Structure formats: structure tokens, C-alpha cells
Amino acid sequence: MKLKFCIFVILIFAFQACEKKVDNRFTKTWYDTEYRTPGRTTMQIKNDSTFNYRAASCMWRCTSKGNWKVFGDTIELNSTSIDTCYNMFPFADCPKYGTYYDKKILSTIPNCTAESETDYIIFKNEKFYLKKDSHMRKANSNCPDSLSIVFAKTEKKKKNGY
């Protein structure tokens, strides 16, 4: 009887050790802290390994959703495909002046015409690292240093109503 009980207890601990544990250092709503134009950007990192991204400024709106993975102090985001027609743009693309609009604008569904003013942002292996447990900074960017991409746990106070 004792042997069966010991085997039972060992099996319970073994299955608990195999459970996938969620790294919750990143799971929260993050706010963009570096305003380039008046607006608001949020990135919600969820416990189920998915994320939602929303941004809006004067006359522009964008959205994205996808999956994330954690590697040490770094989170990697990848957008998933959707069945709604949007124009697509890469996240934080900083091409040389004059080259961006030479590229063909792609849509989320081939040959569709986006009628929404909202664009779909593509996160492809986008990496952010955790800094001081309260800031998430984009790693490896083609953007100049003056265009930092930083998210924080608390929303930045806007100056002059912006």
C-alpha cells in the first residue's frame, strides 16, 4: 500500500514539473513612452502567449495581433495572419528617406482593397528586452537613436494636451 501511494505521489510531482509555466514578467499592458506624434500606443501581452497591438494618432490607426515567446530577458513578437482586408506595414520600419513609398503596399488578403483607415502592422521576429522590470526596449532597430522604441508599465503623461 505504501509503495502504491509513493508511486502516486511521485507521478503527481512529475506531471506538475512538466507543466508549461508562463513567464509573466512581460504579461501586462505596455504603453509607448516615446511619442513621435500626438497619439496613444498600447501593447497587451497576454498569459496565453498572444498579444494585441493598437496605435492611433491624428489621422492614422493601426492594429496587430500575434504570438510571443520569451528567451531570457527578451520577448519575440510575431504577427498572425487575419481574414480582414488591411494595408500591411512592418513594425518600426525606418527606411532611408524616399525609399518607403517606392515599395508596393501589400494587403493582408491578396488583391483586396482596404476600405478601412486602419493598417495592419507586421511584427516579424521583433525583439524587445526587459529593462529595470518596468520598461521594454526594442532590440536591433534600423531607426536612428533619436527614435527610441520603448514601452513602459505606466502610461506617459502628455504635455500640452498631447
TADAVEN-V957912 format. One record per residue. PSI is psi in whole degrees, 0 to 359 (* if undefined). D_FIRST is the distance of its C-alpha to the first C-alpha in Angstrom with 2 decimals. Layout:
psi: {PSI,PSI}
d_first: {D_FIRST,D_FIRST}
This chain:
psi: {316,323,317,319,317,317,318,313,318,318,320,313,323,316,324,324,333,346,140,124,136,130,102,12,330,343,102,178,127,146,137,133,353,85,124,326,160,129,191,134,131,147,113,115,118,158,335,20,27,165,156,135,133,137,148,143,196,297,20,138,146,160,163,159,157,206,158,156,150,135,98,242,18,139,139,128,137,125,153,159,154,165,23,142,115,156,142,142,146,150,131,49,126,73,166,151,131,351,336,311,355,339,150,135,124,156,161,335,126,136,22,159,114,127,354,151,2,136,158,121,132,119,118,105,37,125,136,141,149,131,119,28,3,353,143,115,137,132,152,93,145,355,154,159,333,348,71,144,100,134,148,163,334,146,139,139,132,142,143,34,3,*}
d_first: {0.00,3.81,5.41,5.28,6.32,8.70,10.05,10.68,12.50,14.38,15.53,16.82,18.76,20.04,21.45,23.00,24.66,26.17,27.79,31.53,32.80,36.30,38.81,40.50,43.29,45.59,44.34,47.13,50.71,53.09,56.85,59.64,61.51,64.43,66.73,69.16,70.61,70.05,66.82,63.09,60.23,56.53,53.53,50.29,47.23,44.27,40.50,40.18,42.13,45.41,48.66,51.81,55.14,58.23,61.62,64.94,68.34,71.82,72.02,69.00,65.45,62.56,58.94,56.06,52.39,49.85,46.75,45.93,43.88,43.48,44.17,43.94,46.54,48.14,47.67,49.12,50.43,51.27,52.92,51.86,54.40,55.51,57.42,60.11,63.43,64.03,66.04,63.74,64.27,62.25,60.77,63.03,65.30,68.23,70.61,74.03,76.66,78.03,75.38,72.84,74.94,76.08,72.64,71.98,69.99,66.87,65.13,61.52,62.53,65.06,68.59,67.86,70.12,68.36,69.89,67.81,68.93,65.35,64.42,61.05,60.17,58.35,55.80,55.23,53.05,54.42,52.84,52.77,51.46,50.18,52.62,51.91,49.04,51.67,53.89,53.33,56.15,56.97,56.75,59.38,62.18,65.58,66.87,69.07,67.67,69.55,67.28,63.91,61.01,58.81,56.44,55.25,52.78,55.75,58.81,62.03,64.78,67.73,71.19,74.25,72.28,70.91}
